[in-house]
């Protein structure tokens, strides 16, 4: 007989099964935590497709465009690079990033204050881990900001937003929050062009937000991963107006279609060297360094070249046409949404046509998404995954399910000032184009 507390084991089909196994002792911060909503919807869509269902994937925010050839060629050339690189990143890549911000924003950074990581998502987790302060984000915000704060145990404050200001951060909302406890350390994430709304900020808005952030010494993380996809090509970083307190986050996943490459970078001003060094120390104990071949290829994503600019011009043209069509089509059935100014998202609120939806038993954003997937084969995400109340009938639509390579090639045939018309969108941006129209008709009860 085994002694009390010992492990009794039996063998079934050659597998040893322990009668006693470690008890469930999860960190309280992760108990009940689900997969990221965007990852989960992508996996669910893949499972439905394997079952033979036709699904239009408008859930995961993955760029439809191919990785630029210049980067692919560089990756092939450096595939044999196998050494661990410096924790902060390949020096040549960090210098290229410094040059990028000097060229595009007129900002100066030291190469030693650039931190390269396996995606900006990982770096955002590290900054919340290392910096001791509350997280401040607008409602709605990208799905992973809030869960990361929860995992780490940080306080979270959702800023109220209005459709009139693009559902983004306003200086008034930030002032009200900070004035209540002016000396409390805070980290504000300003993401634009925005996920999930497509919003962007004017120069005046950026100046006013920067003024409040400076007044209360708020640490500001400018998540600019969609900056290359601003439709007018005129992205302005808030770091121009609050350089001493702003970290810029950027990468290649969105504008360059390289989400699976998993590479991103933070740029710190000299005043935040202490934070860059602390994050690098933690990085050295976690991911060590980012994959070497990817870093060599990424240099070409930040260096100026005619190929890079031509790629961006075509991508912006396609997205501008598709996103503005989606905006107009959804508004035509009573949806309330901010006009997208970049990226590939719209965030419609279907509260106005609520009565028509309620007649079909749809009373929440989750129910709306479930029914859209079941009845239309269109996968979108509920607004509640982005910080909005579930009773608000809002959804995030990621307009990315089309052949981006073919669309890029075709965009090259358009005139310099010619936007894609409906014939172009029908031919090159399907199934997304048709899915938006079907969703609009379905909401309207047609």
C-alpha positions in Angstrom: 0.0 0.0 0.0 1.3 3.4 -0.8 1.8 5.8 2.0 -0.8 8.5 2.5 -0.1 11.4 0.1 2.0 9.3 -2.3 1.1 9.0 -6.0 -0.7 5.9 -7.0 -0.4 5.1 -10.7 -2.1 2.8 -13.1 -1.2 1.8 -16.6 -3.9 2.0 -19.2 -3.1 1.4 -22.8 0.6 2.0 -22.0 -0.1 5.4 -20.5 0.8 6.0 -16.9 -2.0 7.9 -15.3 -1.3 9.6 -12.0 -4.1 9.4 -9.5 -2.9 12.6 -8.0 -1.7 15.5 -10.1 -0.8 19.1 -9.2 -3.9 21.1 -8.1 -5.1 24.0 -10.2 -3.1 26.9 -8.8 -3.3 29.5 -11.5 -2.2 33.0 -10.9 -5.3 34.9 -10.0 -4.6 37.5 -12.7 -5.0 34.8 -15.4 -7.9 32.8 -14.0 -10.7 32.9 -16.5 -8.6 34.6 -19.1 -9.5 33.5 -22.6 -7.5 33.6 -25.8 -7.1 36.9 -27.5 -10.4 37.6 -29.3 -8.7 38.2 -32.7 -6.7 34.9 -32.4 -9.8 33.0 -31.3 -11.9 34.2 -34.2 -9.2 33.3 -36.7 -8.9 29.8 -35.3 -12.7 29.4 -35.3 -12.9 30.5 -38.9 -10.2 28.0 -39.9 -12.2 25.2 -38.1 -15.4 26.1 -39.9 -13.6 26.2 -43.3 -12.2 22.7 -42.6 -15.8 21.6 -42.0 -16.8 22.8 -45.4 -18.3 26.1 -44.5 -17.8 29.3 -46.5 -16.6 32.0 -44.2 -15.5 35.6 -44.9 -12.8 36.4 -42.4 -13.3 39.9 -41.2 -12.2 39.2 -37.6 -8.4 39.0 -37.4 -6.6 42.2 -38.4 -4.1 40.7 -40.7 -2.9 42.7 -43.7 -4.1 41.3 -47.0 -1.0 42.6 -48.8 2.1 40.5 -49.5 5.4 41.4 -47.9 7.4 43.7 -50.2 9.8 41.9 -52.5 12.8 43.9 -51.3 12.2 42.5 -47.8 11.6 38.9 -49.0 14.8 39.0 -51.0 16.7 40.2 -48.0 15.3 37.4 -45.9 16.4 34.8 -48.3 19.9 36.3 -48.4 20.2 36.2 -44.6 18.4 32.9 -43.9 21.7 31.4 -42.7 22.2 34.1 -40.0 22.0 32.0 -36.8 23.8 33.9 -34.0 22.1 35.6 -31.1 22.0 39.3 -31.7 22.2 42.1 -29.2 19.2 42.3 -26.9 18.2 45.7 -28.2 18.5 44.6 -31.7 20.8 44.5 -34.7 22.8 47.8 -34.8 22.2 48.3 -38.5 18.5 47.9 -38.0 18.4 50.3 -35.1 20.3 52.9 -37.1 17.7 52.4 -40.0 14.9 53.0 -37.5 16.6 56.2 -36.2 16.9 57.3 -39.9 13.3 56.6 -40.5 12.1 58.8 -37.7 14.5 61.6 -38.7 13.3 61.4 -42.2 9.5 61.1 -41.6 9.0 63.0 -38.3 12.1 65.2 -37.8 12.8 63.4 -34.6 16.2 62.4 -33.3 16.9 59.2 -31.4 20.0 57.4 -30.2 20.4 53.9 -31.7 21.0 52.6 -28.1 17.5 53.8 -27.3 15.8 51.7 -29.9 14.5 48.3 -28.6 13.7 45.7 -31.2 11.4 42.8 -30.1 9.4 39.9 -31.5 6.4 42.0 -32.3 5.2 45.2 -30.7 2.7 43.2 -28.7 5.5 41.7 -26.6 7.1 45.1 -26.1 3.8 46.5 -24.9 3.6 43.7 -22.4 7.1 44.5 -21.2 6.5 48.2 -20.8 3.5 47.6 -18.6 5.5 45.1 -16.6 8.5 47.4 -16.1 6.7 50.8 -15.7 4.8 51.1 -12.5 1.7 53.0 -13.4 -2.0 52.7 -14.3 -3.0 51.9 -17.9 -5.2 54.5 -19.6 -6.9 53.7 -22.9 -10.0 54.9 -24.8 -13.1 52.8 -25.1 -12.9 51.2 -27.6 -9.3 50.0 -27.8 -7.4 47.1 -29.3 -8.2 43.8 -27.6 -4.9 43.1 -26.0 -4.1 46.3 -24.1 -6.5 45.6 -21.2 -5.8 41.9 -20.8 -2.1 42.6 -20.6 -2.8 45.0 -17.8 -4.9 42.4 -16.0 -2.2 39.7 -16.4 0.4 42.1 -14.8 -2.0 43.4 -12.2 -2.1 47.0 -13.3 -5.1 49.3 -12.7 -7.0 50.1 -15.8 -8.9 53.2 -16.7 -11.1 53.4 -19.8 -11.5 56.9 -21.2 -15.0 57.8 -22.4 -15.2 58.6 -26.1 -17.6 60.3 -28.5 -18.4 59.5 -32.2 -17.9 63.2 -33.0 -14.2 62.9 -32.0 -13.7 59.6 -33.8 -14.0 57.5 -30.6 -10.5 58.5 -29.7 -8.7 60.1 -26.7 -9.7 63.7 -26.0 -7.7 66.2 -23.9 -10.8 66.9 -21.8 -11.3 63.2 -20.8 -7.6 62.9 -20.0 -7.7 66.1 -17.9 -10.7 64.9 -15.9 -9.0 61.6 -15.1 -5.6 63.1 -14.1 -7.0 66.0 -12.1 -8.6 63.6 -9.6 -5.1 62.3 -8.6 -2.5 64.5 -10.3 0.6 62.7 -9.0 -0.4 59.2 -9.9 1.8 57.5 -12.5 0.0 56.7 -15.7 0.6 55.1 -19.0 -1.6 56.3 -21.9 -1.7 54.4 -25.1 -2.6 56.5 -28.1 -3.1 54.2 -31.1 -3.7 55.9 -34.5 -4.7 55.3 -37.2 -6.7 53.3 -34.7 -7.7 49.7 -34.2 -10.7 49.2 -34.0 -12.0 52.5 -35.4 -9.7 53.7 -38.1 -9.5 57.1 -36.4 -6.6 59.5 -36.6 -5.9 62.8 -34.9 -5.4 66.3 -36.2 -2.3 68.3 -35.3 -4.4 70.5 -33.0 -5.8 67.4 -31.2 -2.3 66.0 -30.8 -1.0 69.3 -29.4 -3.8 69.4 -26.8 -3.4 65.8 -25.7 0.4 66.4 -25.4 -0.2 69.5 -23.3 -2.3 67.5 -20.8 0.1 64.6 -20.7 3.0 67.0 -20.0 1.1 68.7 -17.3 0.6 65.5 -15.4 3.8 63.8 -16.5 1.9 61.0 -18.2 4.0 58.4 -19.9 2.7 58.2 -23.5 3.0 55.2 -25.7 2.2 56.2 -29.3 1.1 52.9 -31.0 1.8 53.9 -34.6 1.9 50.5 -36.2 -0.7 51.6 -38.8 1.0 54.9 -39.6 2.1 53.8 -43.0 -1.5 53.1 -44.0 -2.9 56.6 -43.2 -4.9 57.2 -46.4 -3.5 60.7 -47.0 0.1 59.6 -46.3 0.5 62.5 -43.7 1.0 60.7 -40.4 2.2 63.0 -37.6 3.6 61.5 -34.4 2.5 63.0 -31.1 6.2 62.7 -30.2 6.7 65.9 -32.1 4.8 67.7 -29.4 5.7 65.7 -26.3 9.1 64.2 -27.2 10.4 63.9 -23.6 7.5 61.7 -22.5 6.6 59.6 -25.6 7.7 56.2 -26.7 6.9 55.4 -30.3 5.8 51.8 -31.1 6.0 50.6 -34.7 6.7 47.6 -36.8 6.2 45.8 -40.1 3.1 43.7 -39.4 0.5 46.1 -40.8 1.9 48.4 -43.5 4.3 45.7 -44.8 2.0 42.7 -44.4 4.6 40.9 -42.2 2.5 40.0 -39.2 3.9 36.5 -39.0 7.4 37.7 -39.1 6.9 39.0 -35.5 9.1 42.1 -35.4 8.5 45.5 -33.8 10.4 48.3 -32.2 10.1 50.9 -29.5 11.9 54.3 -29.9 12.7 56.1 -26.6 13.8 59.7 -26.1 17.0 60.2 -24.1 14.9 61.2 -21.1 13.5 57.7 -21.0 16.8 55.8 -21.3 16.2 54.4 -17.8 13.0 52.7 -19.1 14.6 51.4 -22.3 17.5 49.9 -20.3 15.1 48.3 -17.8 13.0 46.8 -20.6 16.1 45.5 -22.3 17.2 43.8 -19.0 13.8 42.0 -18.8 14.0 41.1 -22.5 17.4 39.5 -21.9 15.7 37.2 -19.4 12.7 36.4 -21.6 13.0 36.4 -25.4 16.8 37.1 -25.4 16.8 38.6 -28.9 14.6 38.8 -32.0 15.2 36.3 -34.8 18.4 37.3 -36.7 17.2 36.7 -40.3 14.1 38.8 -39.7 16.1 41.7 -38.3 18.4 41.8 -41.3 15.4 41.8 -43.7 13.6 44.4 -41.6 16.3 47.0 -42.4 14.7 47.4 -45.8 11.3 48.1 -44.2 12.6 51.3 -42.6 15.1 52.5 -45.2 13.9 55.0 -47.9 13.4 53.4 -51.3 11.2 54.0 -54.4 10.0 50.4 -54.1 8.8 51.0 -50.5 7.0 54.2 -51.4 5.3 52.7 -54.5 4.1 49.8 -52.4 2.6 52.2 -49.8 1.0 54.4 -52.4 -0.8 51.4 -53.9 -1.8 49.9 -50.6 -3.3 53.2 -49.3 -5.2 53.7 -52.6 -6.8 50.3 -52.3 -7.7 50.7 -48.6 -9.0 54.2 -49.0 -11.4 53.1 -51.7 -12.6 50.0 -49.8 -12.8 51.6 -46.4 -14.7 54.6 -47.5 -17.2 52.4 -49.4 -17.7 50.3 -46.3 -18.2 53.5 -44.2 -20.8 54.8 -46.6 -22.6 51.4 -47.0 -22.9 50.9 -43.3 -24.1 54.4 -42.7 -26.8 53.9 -45.3 -28.6 51.4 -43.1 -28.4 53.5 -39.9 -25.1 52.5 -38.4 -23.2 55.1 -36.5 -19.4 55.1 -37.0 -16.4 57.3 -37.3 -15.0 57.9 -40.8 -11.9 55.8 -41.2 -8.7 57.7 -41.9 -6.2 54.9 -42.1 -5.7 51.1 -41.6 -8.4 48.6 -42.5 -11.0 48.8 -39.7 -14.5 50.2 -39.2 -16.4 50.1 -35.9 -20.1 50.5 -36.6 -22.7 50.8 -33.9 -26.1 49.4 -35.0 -28.0 50.8 -32.0 -30.1 53.0 -34.4 -31.5 50.0 -36.3 -31.8 48.1 -33.0 -35.6 47.5 -33.3 -35.2 45.6 -36.6 -32.4 43.5 -35.0 -34.4 42.9 -31.7 -37.3 41.5 -33.7 -34.9 38.7 -34.6 -33.8 38.2 -31.0 -30.5 40.2 -31.3 -30.0 42.2 -28.2 -26.2 42.2 -27.7 -23.0 42.7 -29.8 -22.1 39.0 -29.2 -25.4 37.8 -30.4 -25.1 40.0 -33.4 -21.7 38.5 -34.3 -22.9 34.9 -33.7 -25.9 35.4 -36.0 -23.9 37.1 -38.7 -21.5 34.2 -38.7 -24.3 31.6 -38.7 -26.6 33.2 -41.2 -24.2 35.1 -43.5 -20.9 33.3 -43.0 -19.4 36.7 -42.1 -17.0 36.7 -39.1 -16.7 40.0 -37.2 -15.9 40.7 -33.6 -18.2 42.2 -30.9 -17.6 45.7 -29.6 -17.5 44.2 -26.1 -14.1 42.7 -26.9 -12.8 46.2 -27.4 -14.1 47.8 -24.2 -17.7 48.7 -25.2 -20.8 47.4 -23.3 -22.3 44.3 -24.7 -25.8 45.8 -24.9 -24.4 48.3 -27.4 -24.7 46.8 -30.8 -21.2 47.6 -32.0 -18.9 45.4 -34.0 -15.4 45.6 -35.4 -15.0 44.8 -39.0 -11.5 44.1 -40.4 -11.8 44.6 -44.2 -8.9 42.3 -45.2 -10.3 39.2 -46.8 -9.2 39.7 -50.4 -6.2 39.0 -52.6 -4.0 41.9 -51.7 -1.3 41.0 -54.2 -3.8 41.2 -57.2 -5.2 44.4 -55.8 -1.8 46.0 -55.5 -1.0 45.1 -59.0 -4.3 46.5 -60.3 -3.9 49.7 -58.3 -0.7 50.5 -60.3 -2.9 50.8 -63.4 -5.1 53.6 -61.8 -4.3 57.2 -62.4 -2.3 59.2 -59.9 -5.4 60.9 -58.5 -7.9 58.1 -59.3 -9.6 56.3 -56.5 -10.8 52.7 -56.9 -14.5 52.6 -58.0 -17.1 50.0 -57.3 -16.1 47.9 -60.3 -12.5 47.8 -59.0 -13.6 46.9 -55.5 -16.0 44.2 -56.8 -13.2 42.7 -58.9 -10.2 42.9 -56.6 -11.5 43.4 -53.0 -13.8 40.4 -52.7 -15.1 38.6 -50.7 -14.8 41.6 -48.3 -16.7 44.0 -50.7 -19.7 41.6 -51.0 -19.6 40.7 -47.3 -20.0 44.4 -46.3 -23.0 44.7 -48.7 -24.6 41.5 -47.4 -24.1 42.6 -43.8 -25.7 46.0 -44.4 -28.7 44.4 -46.2 -29.0 41.8 -43.4 -29.0 44.5 -40.7 -31.6 46.5 -42.7 -33.8 43.4 -42.9 -33.5 43.2 -46.7 
